């Protein structure tokens, strides 16, 4: 089923939900290759071998297939039966032959830091959910081989991060199926791993994994923690209760990431997993943890899935592509192989939840109204609703220990929007190639640019997110980002011992690709040195029946000398294939300190121009009245009586 046909999917009940799983699984069934132990859907490469990549695809399908046969479910329908008939023999054959050293499909012997341990977690998941299907039918020899394969994880070194949960799931599965291993030894392994995971917990439901906070808190730490809480409730009740309490607390922060239209804020690594973000709520349902009302949970999951199925996440062969809303390998990580996106099937844990559960019986409902920014204390993020129903994440700046492809773009920008996405960098040479949306970029020669990467210090003072950073040793920048409703203000205080060119980008906005059309969207006017910047593009909505305006505005209030509109290369933005970015520009002499102040916003609307200067001035007036802006009050006095709309 292609992306076009996927738009016909309806999501109202469990039957629809199972059908949508079939839509994702059917196309991949054609890509099994006899010479590989699994599936390799298409070309491409990760930092591990094609043989491991094929095993990865096979194992990730288990996240969706295992729940279908969980607990000997008596709920049989056409879609469910067909999926089980087609896939169960393949998955059982994979387990039997993959752990047999004499079989051509043998998975091999994984060692230290081996990707196969990530994928073996799906095997453990299957044994936990459906031991009657994936364990009991095996012969004594086959059980012995599988046990030996899984238990090997206790004799190797794995990454000291969320990977430790893979060891937990594997040992827990061995314990629950009654594998012939001393129970006390398994408990010792479990406690050691769980103690390490506790060391990563920072409070308020958040874990710190490699110095970054992102969606791994949802689809890794809490997802696995809730699986543990369900299947270890009898043997480790205190730890199980702890994971349930942490998930409940995390939910109050996490709901802020989801917009009214079903989209989530694109931010951080592993965005190719798409709707894996809502698998957190699937795990809550599976654990019978009503962290928010069931109807709201159902709404988040179903709206998010609809948003994805209505888009272009499936390529023309019906496969989940490497990319975000469209195929785009430039934004992927070095650990993304062709089958990696199928981690999104974690969301289908819901298939293991009986149809009699309240989740399936209640009506889908919207989230409680969010009318003011939410401060996420542990991660230092601020997430603000905007009047079009979207969400903007304001980011103090993070940079992980593990160097990822496009890490600065994924973690270093000042703000991330559920509507406009963000741009990656194509090159540091030439401003248009930097992907400078929602960023301050600096250059010594006007050609080679640097962006915010490592942040020396950051904090939230109740009004603004503040970060201190140095693009060079002798250049110190203090950045303040102040949310003001639909708008936000950025204040950069730069002290430099070298001459610098500086540029700042607003939010990306999509366009058709017609250069003349791009020029027609530019609206500008000067007012006592202020640059007024507005851009708009009319697009078809996802339903194809309604037109909307995407409007991005970036106004200068101090320090900037001129402005331009950049046109990044195609596929630099992860949401829209072609975008423009409004940009302000300025210069600094060596040994000088200067402030650069701007105000920016992005919205969608159905009634024409919404992002006018009058709204920006109101936002700045509020800011000017606060003690925070006293140091800049003289610079902003001229705005007091201004009442001008873009021309």
N, C-alpha and C positions, 0 to 999 in steps of 0.2 A: 504494500500500500504506500503510495507516494505521499509527500507532504501535502499535495492538493487534496487527495482523498481523506487525509487525516483530519481536515477541517470539518468533515461530516460527523466526527465523533461527538456523541452526547454523553455527558457525565451527570447522572442523576442518582444512580443507585449502584449496588455492588455488581450487578450484572454488566452494567455499562463499564464499570471499572475493570472487570476481568477482560471484557472485550478490548479495551484500550491496551492492555498488556499483550493481547494477541496481535494487535496492530504493530507493536514494536518487535515482537519475536519472529513473526512470519518471514520477513525479508531476510533475516540473518541465517535462516535454516539452509539457504543455498550456498553458504560459504564454508562448509566443512571441507577440510582438505586432508586426504588420507595420510599424507606424509607428516602432518602436524598433529599434536595431541589436543585438538580443539578446533576453534574457528579463527580465521584471520580475515575479517571483512574489509578487503581493500588493501592498498599499499600504504606506506608510511612507516616510520620507525621511531622507537623510543630508545632509551639508553640501555635497554635489555634486548635480548635476541627475539627473532620472530617466533621461535619455538615457545618461549615464555609468553610472548604476546598472544599467541593462539590459546594457550592455557588460560590466560587472563580473561579473554572473551568468554570461553566456556564457563569459567567459574562465576563470572559476573552475571550470567544468565540465571544462576541459581538463586540470586537475591529475589528474582521474580517468580521462578518456578517452584521453589521449595514451599512457599506459603500456600500454593494451590492444593498441596497434599498434606498440609499440617493437620495433626490431630485426627486423622481419618475422617475428614470433613464429609458430612452426608449431603452437603449442598451441591447437587450436580446439575449443571446446565450444559447446553451445547458447546459454548465457548470453552468452559472449564474442562469438559471431557475431552474435547479435541486437543487442547493444549497439553493435557496430561498424556494422552495417547501418543502424541508426536514427540514430546520432549523427555518424558520420564525414561524411556529406554536409552536415549542418548546420554542422559546424565548419569544413570547407573553404570552404563558401559564405560563412561569416562572415569568414574571412581575406581572401578575394578581394574581397567587396563592402565590407568594413569599411575597406579601405585604398584604395578607389576614390573619389576626390572627387566623381565624377558619379553615384554610386549612392545611393539613398535610405538605405541602411544604413551609409553612411560614418560612421566613428567620430569624425570631426572632427579638428582640429589641436590636440593637447595642448601646453600651455605650461609655465611654471614651476610647480613644486609641484603637478602635476596628477595626480589619482587614476588617470588612464589609464595612467601609467607603471607603477604597481603591477600593473595588469592585463596590460600588455604582457609582463610577465615570464612569464606563463603561455604566451604565444605562443612566446617564446624557448625555454621548457622543452619545448614540443612539437617545435620544430625540432631541439633537441638529442637528444631521445629517438627521434624517428621522422622523420628528414628525408626518407626515401623516401615517406612518406605526406603530409607537410605542406609539402614544398618542391619535390620533383621533379615532381609533377603540374602545377605552376603554369606558365603560359606566360611567355615572356620579359617581357612587359609587366607581368604580375601579380607576378613576382619583383622587378621594378624598383620597383613601388609599395610592396611589403612592405618591401623594404630601406630605401627612403627614409623610410617611417613609423618604423621601428625606430631607424634611425641618428639621427633627430632628437633623441633623448634626450641626445646629446652636445653639443647647442647650447642646452640649457635648464638651469635651476637646479632641483635636487630637494632634498628634506629631507636634512639632514646627519645621518643615522642609518642604520638597517638598509636604508633605501631605496637606498643606494649599491650594494647587492647586485643591485638590478634593472638598474642600468646594466651591472654585471659580466655578468649572464646574457644580456642583450641583445647586448652586444658579443661575448661568447663564442660565442653562436649564430651571429652574422654571420660570425665567423671560421671556425667549424666547417662551415658549409654552403657556404663559398667564395663569399660575396657579393662583388660587384664593387667592393670597397673595399680600398685599400692595406693590406696586412697590418701594416706597421709602424705605421700610424696606429691600427689597432685595438688593437695591443699597447700602444701608448702610453696609450690610454684605459683599458685593463684595468689596467695597472700603477698609474696614478694612483688609480683607484678602490680597488684592493686595498691600496695604501698607507694610504688613509684608513681602511679597515676595520680594518687592523692597529692604527691609532691608538686604536680603541675596545676593543681586547683588553686585559684586565687580568690575565690569567693563570688557571691552573687550569681552563681551558676556558670561562671566562666573559667575556662582552662587556658593556660598560656602554653602554646605549642611552638617552640622555636622563635620566640619573641614576637609572634604575630597573633592577632585575634581575627577570626574570620569564620566562614561557614563550617570549618572542621569542628567547631564547638557543637554544631547542630547534627551534622550527618556522620560524625565520627564519635567524639567523646560521649555525647548524651545518647545517641542511637545505640551504641554498644553497651553503655551503662544501663539502659532500660532493658535490653535483652538479658543482660546479667541479672538485673533485678527480678525478672520473671522466672528465669530458670535456676537461679541460685537462692530463691527466697527461703527454701527449707534448710539448706546447708549453711548459708551465710546471711541470716536475716538482717543483721545490723548493717552490713555493707549494702545490701539490697535496698534497705530503707533510705540509706544515705544517697544513693543514686536517684531514687525517686524524688527526694526533697530537692536535690540540685536541679533536676530537670524542671520541676515545678517553678523554681525561682528563675531559671533561665528563660522560660516561656514568656514571662512578663517583659523581658527585654527583646526577645526574638521576634515577637509579633510586629514590632516597629519596622522590621525589614521588608514588610509586604505592603504593596500599594493596593488601592481599591480595585484596579483592573486585573489583579492576579499576579502581576509581575513582582519580582523581588529586586532589590538593589544589587546591580552587578558590582562586586567588590572582591578583591583578593584572588587567590589561586584556585585552580581546579574548577573553573566555571564551566568546563565541558561536561560536568556532571549534571548540569541544568536543574531539573526538578528534584534532585537529591536533597535540595535545601528543605523541602517540606517532608522528607522522610522522618525528620524529628517528630512531627505530629503523628505520623503513622506509628512510630514506636510508642508514643504516648497512648494511642488508642489500644495497641497490642498489650500494653502494660496496664490498661484500664485506669490510666492516670488522667483525670479531667483537669488538666492544668489551666485551661480556659473552657468555657462551655462547649459541649460537643458540637453544637450547630456552628459556632465560630470556627472550630477546628476543621470541620467538614468544608466550610466555605473557603478557608485558606488553601486546603489541599486541592479541592476541585477547581477553584478559580485559577490557581497556579498551573494545573495540568491543562486547563482549557487554553490559557495564554500560550503555553508551549505548543500544543497541538495545532493551534490556529496560526502559528508562525511557520518558520522555515528550518526548524531544527532537524528535520528529516531530509536527506538528500533525495535525488531522483530515483534511487533504488530503494528508498524507504528506510535507509539506515540512519541511526543517530550519527551525525557527522562530527568531526573534530572541529569545534568552533563554538559559538554561543547561539545567536539567532540565525546564523547561516554558516556554511563551511568556511573555516578560516584557521588554517594551521599556524598562522603567524602569532596568534594569541595563546597557543597551547604551551604546556610545560614539557620539559625533557622526559617526563615519565608518562606521557600520553601516547599510547599506541592506538591503532584503529578501533579496538574494542573497548578502550577505556571508558567512553561515555556511558556504557551500560551499567556503571555503578548507580546511575539514576534509578535503576530497578529496585533499589532499597525501599523506595516509596511503596512498592507493592507488597510489603509486609502486611498491609491491610487485607490482603486476600486470605490471611490466616485468621481474621477476626470474624466470628459467626455473624450471619445476617440478622440474628436476633439482638445483637448488641445495640445499645442506644445510639451509637455513632451512625449506623445505617438507617435507623428509624427516624431520627430527628430531621427537621428541615434545615437546609443549608442557610446560614445567616452571615451577615456582614460583621466585621469587627466593630467593637465599641468605638465611638467617635474619638479620634485623636486630634486635639485642637492646639496642641503646643509641643515644642521640641522636647524630646526625652533624652536625658543624659545617662549614658551607660558608664557608670563610674569606673568599673574595673578596666574596661577597654578604652576609656576616655573618649569614646565616640559620642556625638550628638546626632540624633536622627529627627528630622523635622518634617511634618506633613506640609504639603503645599495645596493651594486651593483647587487644583485640578485632580486631586486624589492621589497624586504621586508622593514619593518619599525622596528626601535628600539626606545622605549621610555625610556629616562633617568629620573630618579625619585629622587627628593630631600629627600623624606621620608614624609609620611603622616600617621596620626593615628587618627581615628575618635572618637567622643565622645561615640558612641554606639558600644559596644564590639561585633564584629561579629566573627563567626567561621572562623578561618584561616586568621584573619585580617592582621597579620604581613606578611604573604605570599602574600596577595593581594595588599598591599600598601607599604611594607617596603623594597623590593628588590631594588638594584641599577639600574637594567635595565630589560625591558620586551620586548620580541621579538614576532613579528607576526608569525615567523617560528617555534620557539622552545617552545612557551608557557612558563609556569612556574610550579614549584613544590610546592605543599602544604606540610605541616609538618605532619608526622605520630606520632612523639614523640620527645621530647627534649633529650632523652637518646639514645646515639649512633649516630655518625655522619651521617650515611646513612639514618637515620630516620628523620633528620631535614629538608630535602628538601632544601639543601644549595645552589642551583644554584643561581648565581648572588647575592650572599650574603656573608657577613663576619660573621662568627659564632665564639663564644669564650666560653671557658670552664676552670674551675679551676682544674678539675680532669681528663680531657680528655674523659669524658663520658657524662656529662650533659652540654648541650650547650644553649647559649643565642644568640638571633638575634637582629637586629635593630628593635625597636618598636617606642617609642616616640622620636621625634627629638626636641632638645632644640632650635636650630636655623638652618636656611638654607638660601642660597642665590645663585645667579648666577653672576659671575664676568666677563662675556663675553667670557670666555674660558671653565670654569668648573663649575659644580654644586657642592656646598660645603654644608656639613651638619655636625652639632655637636651633638653628642649623647653619652649617658652613659648607658651601659648595667648593671653596678653597680655604686653606688655613687662615689666610688674612682677610677673609670676607665673612662677616658675621651678619646673620639675618634673624630678626625677630618677626614672626608672622602671627597676626591675630585674625582669626576668622570669627565673625559675629553673626549668628543667625538672626534674621528679622522677618519672620513670616515667609512670604514667597521669595524674599530677597535675602542676600547675605552680603556683608561688608568684609573686605579684606584690607588689612593695613600691614604693609611691609616696611619695617625700619631697617635700612641696609647701611652698614658701615664697611667701607672697602679701602684697601690700600692699593688698589689697581683700578684702572679705568675699565668700566663695564657697560655693556649694552644689556638692557633688561626688557623682558616682554612677559605679558601675562595674558592667558587665555580664559575666555568664558566657557560656558557649556557648549558642547557640540550640538549642531542642529542638522537634520538630514536635508538633502537636496536631490534633485533629479539627475544631476550630472551635466546639465546644460550650463556652460560658463556664463552665457548672457543672462540666463535665468538667475544665477547666483548674484550677479551684479545688481539686478533689479530688486533684490531683497534688502539691499543696503539702505539704511535710513540714518542720516547723521546731521548734526547741527552743533555749532560751537556756542558756548555760553561762558564768558569770563574764564576761559581756559579749560572748561569742562568738555569732555568728548562724550557725546551721546551715541550709544551704539545699540542698534536693534536689528535683529534678523528674523525672518519668518519663512516657513516653507509649508505649503499645503500638501497634505498626504491623504491617501486612502487609509481608512482605519482597517484593523485586522478583519473586521466582518466584511469589508469591501463595499459597504452601503452608505458610509458617512464620511465626510471630509472633516479634517481637523487642522488646526494651525499648530505648528511647533515653533515656539518663539524663544529665542535666546537673546539676552540683553547683557551688555557689559558697559557700564558707564564709568568714566574717570572723574575723580574729584580732587586729586592732587598728585603732582609729581610726574605725570605722563606727558609726553610731548606730542604724540600722534597715535594713530590707530590704523589697523588694516584688517582685512578678512583673509585668513589663510584657508587653503584647500588641501587638507591632507590627502595622501594617496588613497585609492580605494582599499577597503578592507582594513584600514587602521582603526576605525571605530568598531567595537565588538557587537553593537546592537544594529547600527545602520551601515550599509555598505559604502555609502558616500556621505560625507559631512563637510560642513564649513565650521570655522571657529572664529568668533570675533576676538581680536587681539589688541591690546594696548602696548605701546612701546615707549621707552625712555632711555636716558643715558646717565651715567654717574662718573664723575672725575675721581682720580685717585686721592685718597686721604679725606674723602667727604662722607658725611652721613646724611641720608635723605629718607623721607617718608613717601611711599607710593600708596595711594588709597583708591579703591575701586568698589563698585557695588554691582552684583550680578544676580541673574535669575534665569530660570527656564520653566516654561509652562506649555501645556497644550490647551487649546480651547476650540470651541465651535462657533464663536461669535466675533471673530476678528481679533484686532490688536488688543492684547491684555497687558503687555509689558511696556507701559508708558513711563515717561520720566516723572510724571506726577506721583506715581506710586513709589518710585525710587526716592524722590525727595521727601516724601512722608516717612519712609524708612530711615533716611539719613537724619531727618529732624528729630525723630525719637532718639536716635543714637547721639545726636548733638546735645540733647537735653540731659544726657546721663553724665555722671562724673567721669566715666571711662573716657569720654572724648574731650575733656577740658583742654588737654594738651594740643588738640587739633582744632579748637573752637574758632580761632581766627581764620584758619584756612577754609572753614565751612560756613562763615557768617553770611557770605553772599547767597547761600541757598535759602535763607530764611523766608524770603518773599517770592521765591521763584514759583512759577506755575506755567510750565511749558510742556507741550506734548511733542513727540517726535513728528517731524514734517515729512 
